[in-house]
Amino acid sequence: MKLRYSPTSPYVRKVMVVALETGLDGKLEKIETSVAPTKANPDMAKHNPLVKVPALVLDTGETLFDSPVICEYLDSLHGGTKLFPASGPARWTALRRQALGDGILDAAILTRYESIRPDAYKWPDWIDGQMTKVRNALGAAEAEADRLGGSVDIGTITLGCALGYLDFRFSSEGWRAKCPKLAKWYESFSARPSMAATAPPKG
C-alpha cells in the first residue's frame, strides 16, 4: 500500500498513529506529496480527485480517502483490539469524538488558509467564526475530559492529533490554560509511542 502524505498534515498524522497502533506501519510505502488549495497537482489528482492528503493507494490500484475512511480500512486489517468499536455506545462515542476532533481541524485549517492570504483579501469575521468553532469544540472536549481516561480509539486519536495541530500552528491560542483537564489528558496521551513518533516537525 502507498500512502500519499504531507509531514505537517494532522489528517495524515491520524492515519500514521492508527498504522502504528495496529502494527501496520511497515506495510505502508510513504510518498511525500505537496498539495495546496491554490496549486495544481495533476499526479495527485490521478489518485484523489480532491487533490488532498492523506490518500491510500491499495495494491489493487484503488485509492481510499479521506482520513476516517483510511483509518477504518487499516483497522479492518489487523486482529487486535479495534480502534473503531464494532457496535453499541462505545462505537458512537468514538465516532462522535472523531467528528469533534476533525471539526477542530477543519476550522483551524480554514483559519490558517485565511490568515496566509494577502492582507487585502483577508476576512477577519471568517477567522473569528472559525476560531469560535475551535473554542466551542475545545470546551466540549474539556467537559468530558475526565471520561477520556486511557482509552485508545479513533475518537481519542483524533482529539490528540487536533490538539497537537493547535500546538503546531496556533500556539498563541493557549488552549491549555482554558482547558486544564483536557491538557492533563493530552500530556499523558501524547506520550504514547505512536503519538511521539508522529509529532509535527519543529520550527
C-alpha positions in Angstrom: 0.0 0.0 0.0 1.2 3.5 -0.8 0.3 6.4 1.5 0.5 9.8 -0.1 1.2 12.2 2.7 2.5 15.5 4.0 4.5 15.6 7.2 2.6 18.6 8.5 -0.9 17.3 7.9 -2.8 16.4 11.1 -5.1 14.2 9.0 -2.1 12.2 7.8 -0.9 12.1 11.4 -4.2 10.3 12.3 -3.5 7.7 9.7 0.1 7.2 10.9 -1.0 6.9 14.5 -3.6 4.2 13.5 -0.9 2.4 11.4 1.5 2.3 14.4 -1.2 1.3 16.9 -2.3 -1.6 14.7 1.2 -2.7 13.7 0.7 -1.9 10.0 3.2 0.9 9.7 5.7 -1.4 8.0 3.2 -2.2 5.3 2.9 1.4 4.1 5.1 2.8 1.4 5.1 6.6 2.2 5.3 9.0 -0.6 5.6 12.6 0.4 3.2 14.7 -1.7 2.8 18.5 -1.9 -0.7 19.8 -2.1 -2.2 23.3 -1.7 -5.6 24.8 -2.4 -4.1 27.2 -5.0 -1.6 24.9 -6.7 -2.5 22.1 -9.2 -1.0 18.7 -8.7 -2.1 16.6 -11.7 -0.2 13.5 -10.5 -2.1 13.6 -7.2 -5.4 14.2 -9.0 -5.0 10.8 -10.7 -5.2 9.2 -7.3 -7.5 11.5 -5.4 -9.7 13.9 -7.5 -10.0 16.2 -4.4 -6.2 16.6 -4.5 -5.8 16.2 -0.8 -3.7 14.1 1.6 -3.9 11.5 3.0 -4.7 9.2 0.2 -4.0 5.4 0.4 -3.3 3.7 -2.9 -4.2 0.0 -2.4 -2.3 -2.9 -4.2 -5.4 -3.2 -6.4 -4.9 0.3 -7.7 -8.0 1.7 -5.9 -7.4 4.8 -3.8 -9.1 5.4 -0.4 -9.6 8.9 1.0 -10.0 10.8 3.4 -8.6 10.1 6.9 -11.8 8.5 8.5 -12.1 6.0 5.6 -8.4 5.2 5.6 -8.3 4.7 9.3 -11.2 2.4 9.3 -9.8 0.4 6.5 -6.5 -0.1 8.3 -8.4 -1.1 11.4 -10.1 -3.8 9.4 -6.7 -5.4 8.5 -5.5 -6.5 11.9 -6.6 -9.0 14.6 -6.0 -6.9 17.7 -8.3 -4.6 19.6 -10.2 -2.5 17.2 -9.8 1.3 17.2 -13.3 1.6 15.7 -15.6 -0.2 18.2 -17.9 -2.6 16.4 -21.3 -1.6 17.9 -23.1 -0.1 20.9 -22.5 3.1 22.9 -18.7 2.8 22.6 -18.9 3.0 18.8 -21.0 6.1 18.8 -18.9 7.8 21.4 -15.7 7.1 19.5 -17.2 8.3 16.2 -18.6 11.4 17.9 -15.2 12.3 19.3 -13.6 11.7 15.9 -16.1 14.2 14.5 -15.3 16.6 17.2 -11.6 16.4 16.6 -12.0 16.5 12.8 -14.2 19.6 13.3 -11.5 21.3 15.3 -9.0 20.5 12.5 -11.4 21.6 9.7 -12.0 25.0 11.3 -8.3 25.5 12.3 -7.1 24.7 8.8 -9.6 27.1 7.2 -8.4 29.7 9.6 -4.8 29.1 8.7 -5.5 29.3 5.0 -7.3 32.6 5.5 -4.5 34.0 7.6 -1.9 33.5 4.9 -3.9 35.2 2.2 -2.7 38.7 1.1 -3.8 41.3 3.6 -6.2 42.9 1.2 -8.1 39.6 0.8 -8.3 38.5 4.5 -11.7 38.3 6.1 -11.4 38.9 9.9 -15.1 37.8 10.5 -14.3 34.5 8.8 -11.3 33.9 11.1 -13.3 34.8 14.2 -16.1 32.5 13.1 -13.9 29.5 12.5 -11.9 30.1 15.8 -15.2 30.3 17.7 -15.9 26.8 16.4 -12.5 25.6 17.6 -13.0 27.1 21.1 -16.5 25.7 21.4 -15.2 22.3 20.5 -12.4 22.6 23.0 -15.0 23.5 25.6 -17.0 20.3 24.8 -13.8 18.2 25.0 -12.9 19.8 28.3 -16.4 18.9 29.6 -15.8 15.2 29.0 -12.0 15.1 29.6 -12.5 13.1 32.8 -14.1 10.4 30.8 -11.4 10.1 28.2 -9.2 8.1 30.5 -6.6 5.9 29.0 -8.8 4.7 26.1 -7.2 4.5 22.7 -9.7 4.5 19.8 -10.4 6.6 16.7 -12.0 9.3 18.9 -9.1 9.8 21.3 -6.6 9.5 18.5 -8.4 12.3 16.5 -8.7 14.5 19.5 -5.0 14.0 20.3 -4.0 14.9 16.7 -6.2 18.0 16.8 -4.7 19.3 20.0 -1.2 18.6 18.6 -2.1 20.7 15.5 -3.2 23.6 17.7 0.2 23.4 19.4 1.9 23.4 16.0 0.0 26.2 14.2 -1.9 28.0 16.9 0.4 28.1 20.0 -0.8 31.6 20.8 -4.3 30.3 21.4 -3.1 29.0 24.8 -5.8 26.2 24.9 -4.2 24.5 27.9 -4.9 27.4 30.3 -8.6 27.3 29.2 -8.9 23.5 29.3 -6.8 22.2 32.2 -8.5 18.8 32.4 -8.0 18.3 28.6 -4.4 19.4 28.9 -3.7 16.9 31.6 -5.2 14.1 29.5 -3.3 15.2 26.4 0.0 15.3 28.3 -0.4 11.6 29.0 -1.9 10.6 25.6 0.8 12.5 23.6 3.5 10.4 25.3 2.3 7.3 23.6 4.9 6.0 21.2 2.6 6.3 18.2 1.9 10.0 19.1 5.6 10.8 19.9 6.7 9.2 16.6 4.3 11.3 14.5 4.7 14.7 16.2 4.7 17.6 13.8 8.2 18.9 12.7 9.6 21.6 14.9 10.4 25.1 13.6 
